[in-house]
């Protein structure tokens, strides 16, 4: 089973007070109090497509599981039986994000929306959020497009300190939103690149070498 959470879906945001002026340094080093979240860099649309494929595979298996939280059960079993495979999947396919929000995080990254937080939630105590959530800072033109997709796919968004917290009742909703972003890749690609994109790849390479 995949749990569904009792959360009221709303759209509360103000485009005029979105955070602006993010730099490559801000994004590479982290720019919020969510210190455990690592920058996912500049994933491609192919990366997003692969992430969503792998995520859908795990979620489909989880939905058929009798466990109250099928994703947690599947991942726990994989970690016990194939810890190397588990590490490779979580690191390379999911960019270090939880299954169920990884696809959205990577799709947002491919759309050049900066992300700073993600949590799939679940029935275990290891999760920070009470329901699936991804934190993001879109620039104005991306925010307009993204807000429409969020509403169309049954997700919600709240704004705090100019940052967006995108959430859903279940990871299915987050996964559906990620697929919708992927479908609109040409629209996102037609928009000017945010200023923080320039120099980010080089900064991340330097950080890896330190």
N, C-alpha and C positions, 0 to 999 in steps of 0.2 A: 504494500500500500504506500501511497504518497500522501502525507497529511495535508489537510487544508486548514487554514487559520481564520479565526473570527476577527477580521479587521475591516473597518469601514473604508471603502475605496473613495478617495476624494482627489481633486486636483486643486492644490493650493500653492500657487507660485506667482511671482511678480517679475516679469521680464525686465522691468526697469531697474531692478535691484540685483540682477544676476552678478555674480562675481566676475570681474573682468581683470585683464592685465596679467594673467598667469604667464610665467616664463618657463622655459625648459628646466631651469634650476628648481623652480617650485614643484613641477610635476615629477622630476626625477628623485627629489629628496623627500617628497611628501609634504603636503601643504595644509593638513588638518591635524586634529588630535588623534586620528585613527592611525597610530604609529605602526601597527602590525600589518597594515596593508602595503604591499610592495607594488611599485610602478610596473605596469604590464608593457610599457614601451609603446611601440607603434605597430601593432599587429595588422596583418593584411586581411583582406576579405577572404582569402583562401584559409588563413588561420581561423577566422570566425566560422567559416563553413565546416572545417574539420572539428573544431571545438563543439559545435552544435550537433554534428553527427555522433561524436563520442558521447556527448551528454544525453542525447536521445536514446542511445543504446542502453546506458545505465538506467535511465528513467523508465524505459519500457520494461526492463527486467524488474525494477523496483515496484512498478505498478502491479505486477503479477505475484509479488512476494506476499506471504501471509503476515510478515512482520509489520507492526504498526508504522515503522519508519523504514520502508524498504531500501531506500538509498543508503542509509546508515548501515543496515544489515549487509548489503552487498559489498560496500567498501570495507567494512570490518573483516569480512570473509576474504576479500582479495588481499588485504594487508597481511593477514595471517598465512595465506597460502602462496602468495607471490609478492613479497614486499618490494622487489625491484620493479615489477610491472606496475604496482600501485604508485610508486614514486615517479616513474616515468610518465604515467598517465596524468597524475595530478600536476606535475611540473610542466610538461610539454603540451599536453592537450588542453588542460584547464588553466594554464598560466598561474597556478597556485591558488585558484579560486574554488569555492565549493561547487559541487555538482548542483545544477539548478539555477545558479546565478553566474556561473562561469561563461556560459554562452552569451548572456547579456553584457557582461563586463567586456568580453573580447569583441563583440559586435559594436559596442559603443567606442572602444578603442579604434577599431577599423574605421568607424565613422568620424574619428578625430574628436571625440568627446572625452575629456579627461575624467578618469574615475579615481576615487579615493577610498572606497569602502565596499565590501560585499559580504553578505552572510545569507546562507540558504535557510537559516533557522532549522527547526526540526524538533524532535521530541527529547533529544539528549541535552544535557546541561552545558555541553561544550560550545554551544552557539550563543552569540552575543545578542542577536536581534530576536524579537518575538515573532517575526514573520519575515519571509524572504525580502531582501532589500539590497539595492545597489546605490552607492553614492556617486554622483557625477556632477560635473560643472560644464554644461554646454555653452558655447557662445550664442549670441542672440539668434542668428539664422538657423542654427542647428536646434536650438530650443523650440522654435516655432514648429519645425517639422517633427521633432521628437515628442512634443506634447500631444500632437494629433495621434501619433502612433500609440502612445501610452494609453490614451482614452479608448482608442479603437480596440485595444487588446485587453481591456478589463483591468488594467493596472492603475495605480495611483501615484501621485507625486506630491511631496511636501518640500517646502523651501525653508532653509535655515542659514543665515549668514551668507546669503547669495549662492548657496549650494543646494542641489537637488538630491532628495532621497526618493528613489523610485522603488515601489513595492507592489506586492501582489498577494492574493490569498494563498497561492501555492506556487511551487516552482514551475508548474505547467504554464501559468500565466507569464512568468518571467521568460521562460523558454519561447513562448509564442511571440512575445514582444521582440526578443532577439531575432527571431526568424523574419519578423516584419521589417526590422532595420536592415537586415541582409537583403531583403527584396527591394528595398529603396536605396541600395548602394549608389546607384547613378545619381540620385538626387543629392545625397550627402557629398559625393565626389565633386559635384558641380559647384559646391560652396567654397569660398576662399578658405585656405588653411588657417587654423587658429595660430596665434603668434608663438605659442609654446611648442609647436611642432619643430620649429627651426632649432637645430642643435641638440635635440633630445637624444637621438640615437648616439651621437658622439659622447655626450655626458654619461650615458648608461654604460658605454664601453669603457670609459675611464674609471667609472665606479667599480666595474668588474675586475679591472686590473690592479686596483688598490689592495 
